[in-house]
Amino acid sequence: DTAVSQTPKYLVTQMGNDKSIKCEQNLGHDTMYWYKQDSKKFLKIMFSYNNKELIINETVPNRFSPKSPDKAHLNLHINSLELGDSAVYFCASSQDVLSRTDTQYFGPGTRLTVL
Amino acid sequence: GNSVTQMEGPVTLSEEAFLTINCTYTATGYPSLFWYVQYPGEGLQLLLKATKADDKGSNKGFEATYRKETTSFHLEKGSVQVSDSAVYFCALRAPTAGNMLTFGGGTRLMVKP
């Protein structure tokens, strides 16, 4: 059983397009996250949602809009894609963001290529 | 702010060699420390963690000890295998950062037969 799943696995698109990446977790966790991994493998938090409410937005352009229809899903919509958006995007989830011992579980990633 | 520094890779070893990947951190408060592993083409998997000073995390032959005095969490394995080839990320989680994970830059390990 896949704990954290993402679709699609690969996404190739033209500059200026709008695209979405979906994430689902079946762990019953309350908190979900989006991370961006650049070409040098550097990972950075983008957003965090706890029980469908945004709790962290780390200086991400307005073109990125997360949407959480329920606490098992956190989708990432990107408007007006730019070349610099090319990266691997990881979704993650954890049980309790307020606990410092909490553990995050990651999805397999979505490789976005903007041409 | 919080930060994690890892040794730059790639680290290339022969099978059965001893592995050390250095990780040091800067954090306010008392962070929890993690090692994640990313195999080629896959997402991150938690390898091990430690939540307080002197704790030792271990899994699959890998170990790391939380050293508060040296602010370090070095990853070690006594005998690496080809299947250990991956990118290893050290990370911390601190209440002062809203409990978000802060990652190091990752260290690529390549193990040759």
Interface residues (C-beta under 8 A of the other chain):
Chain A: V4 Y33 K40 K41 F42 L43 K44 I45 S48 I55 I56 F90 A92 V97 L98 S99 R100 T101 D102 T103 Q104 Y105 F106 G107 P108 G109
Chain B: Y30 P31 S32 F34 Y36 Q38 E42 G43 L44 Q45 L46 K49 T51 V87 F89 R93 A94 P95 G98 N99 M100 L101 F103 G105 G106 R108
